[in-house]
Amino acid sequence: MAPSTHISGLPMMPGNSVRDFSKTDFRKRSSLGMRAGVMQVEDASEVAVREESLAKTLSRKLGITDVPEHMTFDGKVLRYECYFKEAVVESNDENYRVRRCVMLLYLLDGSMQVSEPKLENSGIPQGEGKGAVFIKRHRIAKPDGSFVSMADLAVGGNVTLYGRTFHLTDADAFTREFVERVEGRVEGPAEETPLDPYNTMRATKKEQTVRNQKYFHPRPSEDDLMRYMEAKLGASTAQLGGDKLGKFLRHDRQVLRFFLAWDDRGRMYGELRPFTLHYYLQDDEVEILEVRRANSGRDPFPAFVKKGKLAKDLETLIRTNAPTTHTTQLIDRSGKVDPDTMRFYSETDLSVGKEINVNGITFLIYGCDKYTRDYYRSVYGVEMGEIPLSFDSTVVRPQVQIPAHYAGHPGTEEDSLGSFLYLTPKVPKKNFMRMLEYDQKVFRFMARLQTDRVEDSDRVFVVKYFLADDTVGVFEPPARNSGIVGGKFLERGRVKKPDGTWYLQSDFYVGSRVHFHTHEFVLYQADEYTLALMESECALHPMSDLDYIYQQLAGSLKDGQKAKLAQRLEAADNGSGYVGYADFQAALGHVGLDLQDQALITLMRKHHAADSQTAAVASRDFLASF
């Protein structure tokens, strides 16, 4: 709706205002502004419309209208490599330093961030950690009041942020492609960052010191004659040992990584377990970590063997750091255990295919990483291979024997199983979705006992199968003068087959034989509701599926048998087109089609005569169906 303007000189009453229908910009204007770093109220004449966001500007330039800006540019950042020169005063060694930085421009909101990659031994907070970012992410204002944007950043150009001038030297591939697509300009070639004179001088001095130390001031560990003379004069073993500091400086953060396997399948519940061995070159210490696998059933320990010297045998392990009065090892002149009698693993003892003994456990080294493989190739000229191993357990483990459910025990078999598996029995889980879907849906069959006893051959039973919870109940209707008391024959509950599996919905149909404990029943009749329900769920009852029955009939009839069947049905219908149930079954048997009872009932129900009082089948419709 267009805003209204009040006519001066008239009272503020309805009708004394005029709407400006030519106005199309309805954005609210801000009355606050920054001046000298302080938020102040600006004059109405100086108030400007709020600046359009960078994401909306980019969407308009790229013609993106179907996706919101926050989804299009979320996580997209322009990345530039840059540096600035920092003046150094009161130092004779340097006048300035070159500090390399990474400048990020977030396309979502136009904010910027400048971080400085970590430089070793610089003494300056660097990196991406908390408190180490050079300039935190925010929108950076220029001296004229506007904000730094894409147009101000270009490879080979300079940008001033808070009094520091950064020179952009390079950009990543995404930045170059995006700037060319949006701005229409091609970023210049990458430039080399100048070397820092102070760092270069430090590296040169360090190299010269190491070289002079080696040739002009050798250590006892590097000169046999000096080591002999120092030992003769009573020097300790620690002073005659290797150059630990030099080794630490040369191999700091260099780690060899091997993959181990522990074959514990000889014990009960043992398995082939993977481990990782880290060998630290700086101090020849070793740690062994267990590889965590999903659903392994093991507690996640932080380390299998903590970092330290790895002894080759238990004798060395027991006497490491032991008092000299409690050890049988040789004692040197310093009063400590002679290191020559203590055997520890070194890098030369580790190789793919070898076995190592760790505190009495034998591990096989079956692989290593790329750095370890390159290290052994360059230092020892050894090629490390790879031994294929599969850690998937295929060994049949002994299973806990679950005792059989006692028939006289109160409760169901699930209750007994819960008491066996858990200290505090849990309530058996039920399928509530099936209970809601099949509530009050019951299969009802007439059944008789399959027995040789004459007194039981005429007994009739009603078998009920409850679809909601897959339970079965058997009821015997009372019969007069039979000598048998009728009533409940089998309490409602889940029943197992002779093979140990539970009876399910698909096991019940007309003609099937079911075993309930020690009794065998033959289902010979079903009510109308049961037949209709099985036909509606024919996927679980193939003998109620007409398409399946027709397919079987078509495959069973050989050449000429269909014509023979048609003649037999035509002779039985007396020209009426309807055949009785007995004649229909006899015609099928005449051509060798001995159908199962449920399938025969399904066909008769499908092709039943139009007159419901007549127990006959429409033979012509039946022949035309397949």
Beta strands, then each sheet from edge to edge (+ up, - down):
strand 1: 4-6
strand 2: 17-19
strand 3: 32-35
strand 4: 38-41
strand 5: 77-87
strand 6: 96-106
strand 7: 112-115
strand 8: 135-138
strand 9: 158-161
strand 10: 164-171
strand 11: 255-263
strand 12: 272-280
strand 13: 285-290
strand 14: 305-308
strand 15: 355-358
strand 16: 361-368
strand 17: 442-449
strand 18: 460-466
strand 19: 471-476
strand 20: 487-493
strand 21: 513-516
strand 22: 519-526
strand 23: 578-580
strand 24: 616-618
sheet 1: 1+ 2-
sheet 2: 3+ 4-
sheet 3: 8+ 7- 6+ 5- 10+ 9-
sheet 4: 14+ 13- 12+ 11- 16+ 15-
sheet 5: 20+ 19- 18+ 17- 22+ 21-
sheet 6: 23+ 24-
end
